[in-house]
Amino acid sequence: MRVLITGCHGQVGSCLTKQLANDEHIEVLAFDREHLDITNQKAVYSVVTELQPTIIINAAAHTAVDKAEEEVELSDAINHYGPKYLAQAAQSVGAAILHISTDYVFEGNKVGEYVETDATNPQGIYGKSKLAGEIAVAEACDKHIILRTAWVFGERGNNFVKTMLRLGENRDALSIVSDQFGGPTYAGDIAGALIQMAKSITQGDAVEYGVYHYSGLPHVSWFDFAAAIFDIAVEQGALANKPSLTSITTDQYPTPAKRPSNSRLSTEKITQRFSIEASNWKAALNQIQEYSEK
């Protein structure tokens, strides 16, 4: 299996390259934005044609949700046209493409968990660009899997866990939004899910292509997530003390881009089709020292 990974230095991309590094049956072709600009159609086609991967995993994305409201063209280039070019190139060489998407494709006001067939209605530029990317991938490549996830955290990149640990070192009290709910998802678990699906494809299993949801359980609010982060950080010595936490509403913490109030994703389909269980985010936090910014 030859796996071409884009965005190899990001949260999920770095976990993918790390997990695949010691598998002698897999050849890893890892690219960051400096070595493969996915918004350059000719460059994408040239690299894919030359390397002939069996699997392309697109972990590259413009994920700065608030900046996206101003950086409309950049968001569209990276989140829409980049995946489109990768999918077209994958189709041309007979490869499968695994593409990471987001809960932001939904409006975020449903009662209960979102399933893959629920109607999409993104509320901001980021979500709109990611949905356009989903559609483009599905149209361009027969063998495609779109993996929607939410609330991603990991050892690399910027994320909520790192932000809380940094703020916890400098502040005695914090106000955290408590009326947005979702499933925190460890980047390493996303990588593991993608690898398992890639292996099923290359082994010739009867794979059902299309859209899948993958995120963590249990579902919590940002306030609950922050409380868990600080409890584990203090318990394991990553922080000396837990700051005092005050719950606030979304209206009390305005941001340029609207956040979904409900980001709960059902992972039932991916469990049924691939025997992949939801991300255990609490277990991932047990290595919390690795998320601390030195």
C-alpha positions as CSV (number, residue, x, y, z in Angstrom):
1,M,0.0,0.0,0.0
2,R,1.3,3.4,-1.0
3,V,-0.2,6.2,1.0
4,L,0.1,9.8,0.0
5,I,-0.6,12.1,2.9
6,T,-1.2,15.9,2.6
7,G,-1.0,18.2,5.5
8,C,1.6,15.9,7.2
9,H,2.6,18.4,9.8
10,G,-0.9,19.2,11.0
11,Q,-2.8,17.6,14.0
12,V,-4.0,14.5,12.1
13,G,-1.3,14.4,9.5
14,S,1.5,14.2,12.0
15,C,-0.3,11.3,13.8
16,L,-0.8,9.5,10.4
17,T,2.9,9.7,9.5
18,K,3.9,8.6,13.0
19,Q,1.5,5.6,13.1
20,L,2.4,4.5,9.6
21,A,6.2,4.9,10.0
22,N,6.9,1.4,11.4
23,D,4.6,-0.6,9.1
24,E,6.9,-2.3,6.6
25,H,4.0,-3.1,4.3
26,I,3.1,0.5,3.8
27,E,5.1,3.1,1.8
28,V,4.4,6.6,3.2
29,L,4.5,9.6,0.9
30,A,4.1,12.6,3.3
31,F,3.8,16.2,2.0
32,D,3.4,19.5,3.8
33,R,2.2,22.7,2.1
34,E,5.8,23.7,1.1
35,H,6.3,20.5,-0.9
36,L,2.8,20.1,-2.3
37,D,0.5,23.0,-2.7
38,I,-2.9,21.2,-3.1
39,T,-4.4,24.4,-4.6
40,N,-2.1,24.0,-7.6
41,Q,-3.9,21.6,-9.9
42,K,-0.9,20.9,-12.1
43,A,1.4,20.2,-9.1
44,V,-1.2,17.8,-7.6
45,Y,-1.6,15.9,-10.9
46,S,2.1,15.8,-11.5
47,V,2.9,14.4,-8.0
48,V,0.1,11.8,-8.0
49,T,0.9,10.7,-11.5
50,E,4.5,10.2,-10.7
51,L,4.1,8.5,-7.3
52,Q,1.0,6.4,-8.2
53,P,-0.4,6.0,-4.7
54,T,-3.1,3.5,-3.9
55,I,-4.5,5.7,-1.2
56,I,-4.6,9.5,-0.8
57,I,-5.4,10.9,2.7
58,N,-6.1,14.6,2.6
59,A,-5.3,16.0,6.1
60,A,-4.7,19.5,4.7
61,A,-7.2,22.2,5.5
62,H,-7.7,25.8,6.3
63,T,-9.1,25.4,9.8
64,A,-8.9,29.0,11.2
65,V,-12.7,29.3,11.6
66,D,-12.8,33.0,12.5
67,K,-10.1,34.1,10.0
68,A,-12.0,32.3,7.3
69,E,-14.7,34.9,7.5
70,E,-12.2,37.3,6.0
71,E,-10.0,34.9,4.1
72,V,-12.8,33.7,1.8
73,E,-10.7,33.0,-1.3
74,L,-8.0,31.2,0.7
75,S,-10.5,29.0,2.5
76,D,-12.2,28.1,-0.8
77,A,-8.9,27.3,-2.4
78,I,-7.6,25.0,0.4
79,N,-10.9,23.4,1.5
80,H,-12.8,23.2,-1.8
81,Y,-10.4,23.2,-4.8
82,G,-7.5,21.4,-3.1
83,P,-9.6,18.4,-2.3
84,K,-11.2,18.5,-5.7
85,Y,-7.8,18.4,-7.5
86,L,-6.6,15.5,-5.2
87,A,-9.8,13.6,-5.9
88,Q,-9.5,14.1,-9.7
89,A,-5.9,12.9,-9.5
90,A,-6.9,9.9,-7.4
91,Q,-9.5,9.0,-10.0
92,S,-7.0,9.2,-12.8
93,V,-4.6,6.7,-11.2
94,G,-7.3,4.4,-9.7
95,A,-6.5,5.4,-6.1
96,A,-9.0,5.9,-3.3
97,I,-9.2,9.2,-1.4
98,L,-9.9,9.7,2.3
99,H,-10.9,13.3,3.0
100,I,-11.4,14.8,6.4
101,S,-14.4,17.1,6.9
102,T,-16.2,18.8,9.8
103,D,-19.3,19.2,11.9
104,Y,-19.4,22.8,10.6
105,V,-21.3,21.6,7.5
106,F,-24.4,21.4,9.7
107,E,-26.4,24.3,11.1
108,G,-25.9,22.9,14.6
109,N,-29.4,23.3,15.9
110,K,-30.7,19.7,15.7
111,V,-31.9,17.9,18.8
112,G,-29.8,14.7,19.2
113,E,-26.9,13.4,17.2
114,Y,-26.3,14.2,13.6
115,V,-26.2,11.3,11.2
116,E,-24.5,11.2,7.8
117,T,-27.8,11.7,5.9
118,D,-28.9,14.8,7.7
119,A,-29.3,17.9,5.7
120,T,-26.3,20.2,5.6
121,N,-26.6,23.9,6.2
122,P,-23.2,25.6,7.0
123,Q,-23.4,28.9,8.8
124,G,-20.0,30.4,8.0
125,I,-17.3,30.5,5.4
126,Y,-15.3,27.6,6.9
127,G,-18.3,25.3,6.9
128,K,-19.3,26.4,3.4
129,S,-15.8,25.8,2.0
130,K,-15.6,22.4,3.6
131,L,-19.0,21.3,2.3
132,A,-18.0,22.4,-1.2
133,G,-14.9,20.2,-0.8
134,E,-17.1,17.2,0.2
135,I,-19.2,17.6,-2.8
136,A,-16.2,18.0,-5.1
137,V,-14.5,14.9,-3.8
138,A,-17.7,12.8,-4.1
139,E,-18.2,14.0,-7.7
140,A,-14.6,13.6,-8.8
141,C,-13.6,10.2,-7.4
142,D,-15.6,6.9,-7.3
143,K,-13.6,5.5,-4.4
144,H,-14.0,8.2,-1.8
145,I,-14.5,8.3,2.0
146,I,-15.4,11.6,3.6
147,L,-14.8,11.6,7.3
148,R,-16.5,14.3,9.3
149,T,-15.1,14.9,12.7
150,A,-15.3,17.6,15.5
151,W,-13.4,19.2,18.3
152,V,-10.1,17.9,17.3
153,F,-7.1,18.0,19.7
154,G,-3.6,16.5,19.5
155,E,0.0,17.1,20.3
156,R,0.7,19.2,17.3
157,G,-1.0,22.4,16.1
158,N,-3.4,24.7,17.9
159,N,-6.4,23.2,19.8
160,F,-8.6,23.7,22.9
161,V,-6.5,21.4,25.1
162,K,-3.3,23.4,24.5
163,T,-5.2,26.7,25.0
164,M,-6.6,25.6,28.3
165,L,-3.3,24.4,29.6
166,R,-1.6,27.6,28.6
167,L,-4.3,29.7,30.2
168,G,-4.3,27.5,33.3
169,E,-0.7,28.3,33.9
170,N,-1.4,32.1,34.0
171,R,-4.9,32.6,35.3
172,D,-6.7,31.8,38.4
173,A,-10.2,32.0,36.8
174,L,-11.6,31.3,33.4
175,S,-15.0,31.7,31.7
176,I,-16.0,28.8,29.4
177,V,-18.9,28.4,27.1
178,S,-21.4,25.9,28.4
179,D,-24.2,25.9,25.7
180,Q,-22.2,24.3,22.8
181,F,-22.1,20.5,22.8
182,G,-20.0,18.0,20.9
183,G,-17.5,15.1,21.1
184,P,-13.9,15.9,21.7
185,T,-11.8,13.8,19.2
186,Y,-8.1,12.9,19.6
187,A,-6.2,13.4,16.4
188,G,-4.4,10.1,16.9
189,D,-7.7,8.2,17.0
190,I,-8.8,9.9,13.7
191,A,-5.5,8.8,12.2
192,G,-6.1,5.2,13.4
193,A,-9.6,5.2,11.9
194,L,-8.3,6.5,8.6
195,I,-5.6,3.8,8.5
196,Q,-8.1,1.1,9.3
197,M,-10.3,2.2,6.5
198,A,-7.4,2.4,4.1
199,K,-6.3,-1.1,4.9
200,S,-9.9,-2.4,4.3
201,I,-9.9,-0.8,0.9
202,T,-6.5,-2.2,-0.2
203,Q,-7.2,-5.6,1.2
204,G,-10.2,-5.8,-1.2
205,D,-12.9,-5.8,1.5
206,A,-16.4,-4.9,0.4
207,V,-16.1,-1.2,1.3
208,E,-19.1,1.1,1.3
209,Y,-17.8,4.5,0.0
210,G,-19.3,7.8,1.0
211,V,-19.7,9.9,4.2
212,Y,-18.9,8.8,7.7
213,H,-18.9,10.5,11.1
214,Y,-16.1,10.0,13.6
215,S,-15.8,11.8,16.9
216,G,-15.4,11.2,20.6
217,L,-17.6,10.1,23.4
218,P,-19.0,11.0,25.8
219,H,-20.5,14.2,24.4
220,V,-19.9,17.2,26.6
221,S,-20.0,21.0,26.6
222,W,-16.8,23.1,26.2
223,F,-17.2,23.9,29.9
224,D,-17.3,20.2,30.8
225,F,-14.3,19.5,28.5
226,A,-12.3,22.2,30.1
227,A,-13.1,20.9,33.6
228,A,-11.9,17.4,32.6
229,I,-8.7,18.8,31.1
230,F,-7.9,20.7,34.3
231,D,-8.8,17.8,36.6
232,I,-6.4,15.4,34.7
233,A,-3.7,18.1,34.4
234,V,-3.6,18.7,38.1
235,E,-3.8,15.0,38.9
236,Q,-0.9,14.2,36.6
237,G,1.2,17.3,37.7
238,A,0.9,19.2,34.4
239,L,-0.6,22.1,36.3
240,A,-0.2,23.0,40.0
241,N,-3.8,24.2,40.5
242,K,-7.1,24.1,38.7
243,P,-8.4,27.6,37.9
244,S,-11.9,28.6,39.0
245,L,-14.3,28.0,36.1
246,T,-17.4,30.0,35.3
247,S,-19.9,28.9,32.7
248,I,-21.1,31.4,30.1
249,T,-23.4,31.4,27.1
250,T,-22.4,31.7,23.4
251,D,-23.9,35.2,23.4
252,Q,-21.5,36.2,26.2
253,Y,-18.5,35.2,24.1
254,P,-19.1,36.6,20.6
255,T,-16.8,35.4,17.7
256,P,-16.6,36.4,14.0
257,A,-17.8,33.0,12.9
258,K,-20.9,31.3,14.4
259,R,-20.3,28.1,16.2
260,P,-22.7,25.2,16.1
261,S,-24.6,24.8,19.4
262,N,-24.9,21.1,18.6
263,S,-21.9,19.3,17.2
264,R,-22.8,15.8,18.4
265,L,-22.0,13.3,15.6
266,S,-23.4,9.8,15.6
267,T,-20.6,7.2,15.0
268,E,-22.9,4.3,14.6
269,K,-22.3,3.9,10.9
270,I,-18.5,3.7,11.1
271,T,-18.8,1.2,13.9
272,Q,-21.2,-1.0,11.9
273,R,-19.2,-0.8,8.6
274,F,-15.6,-0.8,9.8
275,S,-15.8,-1.9,13.5
276,I,-14.3,1.4,14.4
277,E,-15.3,2.7,17.9
278,A,-15.7,6.3,18.9
279,S,-12.7,8.2,20.1
280,N,-12.0,7.8,23.8
281,W,-11.0,11.4,24.5
282,K,-10.6,10.9,28.2
283,A,-8.0,8.2,27.6
284,A,-6.2,10.4,25.2
285,L,-6.0,13.1,27.9
286,N,-4.1,10.7,30.2
287,Q,-1.0,11.7,28.3
288,I,-1.7,15.4,29.0
289,Q,1.9,16.4,29.5
290,E,2.4,15.9,25.8
291,Y,0.0,18.7,25.0
292,S,1.8,21.3,27.1
293,E,3.5,24.0,25.1
294,K,7.1,24.3,26.3
